[in-house]
Structure formats: structure tokens, C-alpha cells
């Protein structure tokens, strides 16, 4: 359910099917995909059909070019999949690597292919863990296929979630992050992923302290990514049982570089409770991107919020 028109030329062609991209939300009218490099876009996940479930998953995403980048090389996508066991949501955020050409194309391709693969895997009977692995591998193969030749491999980072109201699985490559946010008790919020970066690896190895590592010029150099020439590109995974309501955030480093602390992110949400409607989830995603932009917005900023909360009327 698109929210706001993106600033994209009507003459842009869809990278997936080649048809003109003329929709007001920058999606291709023929195949429904969004082109690479959209400066600003917002989507809200279609709400589930009314039923007897006590809990539901809602979702929304926002991406923005930021104030200093010439192009938005971030991308996101999210979809609800009906399975025999109930609804499952798949969401992906990718951040194009700016040091090589084609970052926007890489992130857009990874998101499109990953979500499509996740939908097919879940519809085919895979469980959440299997679907998360299938989704990540599909993204890896899609980005690897973009390389036109040696030394010209488009690249991106990747973070994704596959979840229902009982379990969640996050997977990642690079330094895009997943957080579990608790709006009512921000201090209980947590980072779910571990950055594949120079700083994170130096701290983990005990070589330097966190403060010194983050102040080093190499701090944000990523050590794993998706690309044809990427080393060790098997995504890492984390799964857990959802025993409480809360907010799962997927974001690019253009958000968390400005608000790295989980408690600060939770406090930046416009409501002190888990949103229970689509508008509230959308407002939360927009608030986090706006907070990053207000703090300087030196990079592309993308946030996808997935909330697990009570169904309306329960």
C-alpha cells in the first residue's frame, strides 16, 4: 500500500521487465517492482484479513537519499505470505556499496529477488529458518549475476527478516542492522545483528576497545558483502521465539550511524507503545528516517518496521 510519490522520472524503465515506470509510487505498473535509485519512497505492508488471531504482524518502510549523497543506493521491500500455518512476513533492506559502481542496482536486485524467493519458499512449505536461508542465497546469487567483468562487481549489504507472530529469523551480510525495540521500556531494546565491519571485528578480537575502534578511519569498512567477488558470503542467521509484543527494525547504516543505541531508537518512535495499526507503523518508520536526516543525514537512510502486537479489537 504505497504512501507517497517518489521523485523519479516518468521515463525510467523497469530493470526487471523493461516497461516504463510511470506509477505514482515509482513502482512498475507491469510487474510491480520499484526501480533502483529512487530518492524517496514509502510503503506500508498490506494488513492481514480480519480473523481470530490475537496477534498480528504489521509493517512499513521508508527510504531517503539523505542530504549529501547524489543518489539513493539503499533499497527495501516487504511482503505478506499466506501459508497453511498462517501469515508470514518477509522484509529486506539492502545498502549499495558506494566504492564500486552499480550499488543501487545491486541493492534493488537483492531486495526484489530475495522477497520473491521468500514468498515462493514459504508457499512451497519451507519453515521460517529454511525460507530465510533461501531468501539470503537468492539475494547473493542475484547480485553476483550483475558483475559485467573482473573488478566491476556491483555490491551491497543485506539484512532480512522472516517472521510470524510466534518466531522470527533475521539474516545479514555487512553492516545493515536489525534491532528489537521496546517502545514502552526502551532500555530493554537490543541490537540483534553483529556488524561485518573492521571496527566490530577488531573489538571482537580484543585488539582495541569499542571507542577507539569506532573513532578509527577504518571503522566502517565492511568485511563481508554481497557481490560476485565477495569473500564468505553465506549470510549469518539468528532466530528466536517471540514471547512478547515489540518492534523489529531493519535499517541501513544511514539510520544507525546517527542513532546507534537501541534505547535511543526506541525512544525516537512517536508512540510509547507498540503500534497496533498500519498508520502507526508507518509513522514509526518515517520518524526514524527523519531523526537520521535531522542529525545530518550524511548517507542514504532506510528503515523498515515490523511490529508484533495485538489485533484490533482484541
Secondary structure, 3 states (H helix, E strand, C coil): CEEECCCCCCCCECCCCCCECCCCCCECCCCCCECCCCCEEEEECCCCCCCCCCEEEEEEEEEECCCCCCCCCEEEEEEEEEECCEEEEEEEEEEECCCCCCHHHHHHHHHHHHHHHHHHHHHCCCCHHHHHHHHHHHHHHHHHCCCCCCCCCCCEEEEEEEECCCEEEEEEECCCEEEEECHHHHHHCEECCCCCEHHHHHHHCCCCCHHHHHHCCCCCCECCCECCCCCCCCCEEEEEECCCCEEEEEECHHHHCCCCCHHHHHHHCCCCCCCCCHHHHHHHHHHHHHHHHHCCCCCCEEEEEEEEEECCCC
